[in-house]
Structure formats: C-alpha cells, structure tokens
C-alpha cells in the first residue's frame, strides 16, 4: 500500500441537498512509520480536512500556489513544512484569486 491516509464518505440526499452520513478515516501506519511527528500530524490533519468536505488542492503543483494542507501529496506538504490548515487569500497573475484551507472551511460552514 503506497498511501498514507484515506477518507471514505457515505453520502445522503434530501431534496437537492447532499450531506455526509459518516466518514471513515484510515491511516497507513506502515507507510508513515518513518515520518517525523509533524509529518504524521500533517497526514492526519489532511484526512480530517476531507472529513469536513475539503478536497485535494493540487494547484501548487501546477501554479506554485496555494501552499495548503490539502495538497494531495505528502512529499509536497513535507517539503513546504505544512502540517496545519493554512490561510491563503491572494491574487496570482494568470490564475486569479487563490484561497486556503481555512477559507474553504469558512465557505462551507
């Protein structure tokens, strides 16, 4: 298994509204066993981001921004030293406004 964490949701529908019934988070202890404690914290926090409906954000890989917890690759988060939710609200030329984990959660809730 080459994944560090996975989150699966059960989704319900009432009318035209979707909601989560439950979420199952799995952490691959074998894969993250050699990680530093802050890197393990980042994996767990990333998966909890999925629990609250944040999706992977790989804009950093394409554009160099945003630098957020929800980057879908451990190696990228580790190289940036990211292990907690990030607040980003800035304009990137050619891309427009980019937002972070905190802004995503605030938008949803």
Residue pairs with C-beta under 8 A, 6 or more apart in sequence:
1 28
1 30
1 31
2 31
3 28
3 31
4 27
4 28
4 31
4 32
4 35
4 43
4 74
5 25
5 26
5 27
5 28
5 32
5 43
5 44
5 46
5 47
6 25
6 26
6 28
6 47
7 23
7 24
7 25
7 26
7 47
7 50
7 51
8 23
8 24
8 26
9 20
9 21
9 22
9 23
9 24
9 50
10 20
10 21
10 22
10 23
11 18
11 19
11 20
11 21
12 18
12 19
12 20
12 21
13 19
20 51
20 53
23 50
23 51
25 44
25 47
25 48
25 50
25 51
27 43
27 44
27 47
32 39
32 40
32 43
35 43
35 74
38 81
38 83
39 74
39 77
39 78
39 83
41 83
41 84
42 69
42 74
42 77
42 78
42 82
42 83
42 84
43 74
45 69
45 83
45 84
45 85
46 69
46 70
46 77
49 69
49 70
49 85
49 101
49 105
52 105
52 108
52 109
53 108
54 70
54 101
54 104
54 105
54 108
55 70
56 70
56 71
56 72
57 66
57 68
57 70
57 71
57 72
58 71
58 72
58 73
59 65
59 66
59 95
59 98
60 66
60 67
60 68
60 71
60 76
60 80
61 71
61 73
61 76
63 92
63 94
63 95
63 98
64 92
65 88
65 90
65 92
65 95
65 98
66 86
66 88
66 90
66 98
66 99
66 100
67 80
67 82
67 86
67 88
68 82
68 85
68 86
68 88
68 100
68 101
69 77
69 82
69 83
69 84
69 85
69 86
69 101
70 101
70 104
71 77
71 80
71 82
77 83
85 100
85 101
85 102
85 105
86 100
86 101
86 102
87 100
87 101
87 102
87 103
88 98
88 99
88 100
88 103
89 97
89 98
89 99
89 100
89 103
90 97
90 98
91 97
91 98
92 98
99 107
